[in-house]
Amino acid sequence: MVKLKLDKAVNMLGLSMNRLSIASGVRPHTVGDLVRNDSQRVDLDSLDKILNALNSIAEDRGLDIKFGVADIIEYEYLRKEPN
């Protein structure tokens, strides 16, 4: 199972979804869906823009944080039950 955990990065930086949307150039609706883990697909270009925005904001605030894909996407293998 793939789960988005963008909300943790947003909360860590104290950002609103609107602020992240403006900083990344990604539509507010798309950012909202991703933050709420309510998206069936993730556009790689949007993901790139969001990560760049998160890192830029962290750097501007003097924080020693670098966000990567593993910080906002989680994968858990779910074993299928035998029939």
Kinemage of the C-alpha trace (Angstrom):
@kinemage 1
@onewidth
@group {chain A} dominant
@subgroup {mainchain}
@vectorlist {calphas} color= white
{ca met a 1} P 0.000 0.000 0.000
{ca val a 2} L 1.273 3.449 -0.919
{ca lys a 3} L 0.406 6.262 1.460
{ca leu a 4} L 1.139 9.955 1.128
{ca lys a 5} L 2.469 11.657 4.223
{ca leu a 6} L 2.890 15.159 2.865
{ca asp a 7} L 0.808 16.424 5.793
{ca lys a 8} L 3.733 15.710 8.144
{ca ala a 9} L 6.097 17.930 6.141
{ca val a 10} L 3.463 20.665 5.881
{ca asn a 11} L 2.860 20.547 9.644
{ca met a 12} L 6.595 20.447 10.409
{ca leu a 13} L 7.060 23.699 8.498
{ca gly a 14} L 3.793 25.218 9.752
{ca leu a 15} L 2.534 25.750 6.211
{ca ser a 16} L -0.980 26.127 4.950
{ca met a 17} L -1.964 24.208 1.844
{ca asn a 18} L -2.457 27.549 0.113
{ca arg a 19} L 1.082 28.672 0.983
{ca leu a 20} L 2.499 25.410 -0.381
{ca ser a 21} L 0.399 25.783 -3.516
{ca ile a 22} L 1.711 29.293 -4.134
{ca ala a 23} L 5.327 28.337 -3.387
{ca ser a 24} L 5.230 25.242 -5.595
{ca gly a 25} L 3.017 26.457 -8.425
{ca val a 26} L 0.822 23.371 -8.019
{ca arg a 27} L -2.955 23.893 -8.095
{ca pro a 28} L -4.514 24.326 -4.613
{ca his a 29} L -6.956 21.451 -5.216
{ca thr a 30} L -4.081 19.113 -6.117
{ca val a 31} L -2.040 20.150 -3.077
{ca gly a 32} L -5.090 19.666 -0.853
{ca asp a 33} L -5.724 16.168 -2.198
{ca leu a 34} L -2.079 15.217 -1.684
{ca val a 35} L -1.925 16.626 1.846
{ca arg a 36} L -5.147 14.797 2.797
{ca asn a 37} L -3.849 11.573 1.184
{ca asp a 38} L -6.925 11.677 -1.024
{ca ser a 39} L -5.302 11.199 -4.415
{ca gln a 40} L -5.248 8.134 -6.659
{ca arg a 41} L -2.340 9.417 -8.760
{ca val a 42} L 0.729 11.508 -8.171
{ca asp a 43} L 2.118 13.542 -11.050
{ca leu a 44} L 5.922 13.443 -10.889
{ca asp a 45} L 6.234 17.050 -12.030
{ca ser a 46} L 3.929 18.157 -9.198
{ca leu a 47} L 5.887 16.046 -6.730
{ca asp a 48} L 9.124 17.644 -7.908
{ca lys a 49} L 7.673 21.147 -7.555
{ca ile a 50} L 6.336 20.412 -4.067
{ca leu a 51} L 9.645 18.959 -2.860
{ca asn a 52} L 11.538 21.941 -4.279
{ca ala a 53} L 9.140 24.313 -2.510
{ca leu a 54} L 9.436 22.458 0.823
{ca asn a 55} L 13.229 22.511 0.631
{ca ser a 56} L 13.323 26.156 -0.403
{ca ile a 57} L 11.059 27.170 2.486
{ca ala a 58} L 13.102 25.133 4.974
{ca glu a 59} L 16.319 26.704 3.651
{ca asp a 60} L 14.839 30.228 3.821
{ca arg a 61} L 13.965 29.593 7.464
{ca gly a 62} L 17.492 28.429 8.224
{ca leu a 63} L 16.386 24.874 8.947
{ca asp a 64} L 18.772 22.004 8.333
{ca ile a 65} L 16.101 19.821 6.717
{ca lys a 66} L 16.150 18.273 3.256
{ca phe a 67} L 12.928 16.656 2.109
{ca gly a 68} L 13.018 13.744 -0.319
{ca val a 69} L 10.491 11.353 -1.808
{ca ala a 70} L 10.737 8.972 1.174
{ca asp a 71} L 9.719 11.827 3.483
{ca ile a 72} L 6.368 12.284 1.781
{ca ile a 73} L 5.554 8.846 0.343
{ca glu a 74} L 5.406 5.609 2.313
{ca tyr a 75} L 5.080 2.055 1.026
{ca glu a 76} L 3.947 -0.943 3.032
{ca tyr a 77} L 3.837 -4.441 1.600
{ca leu a 78} L 0.533 -6.106 2.404
{ca arg a 79} L 0.790 -9.860 2.180
{ca lys a 80} L -2.166 -11.514 0.485
{ca glu a 81} L -3.948 -14.128 2.524
{ca pro a 82} L -3.818 -17.621 0.969
{ca asn a 83} L -7.117 -18.850 -0.488
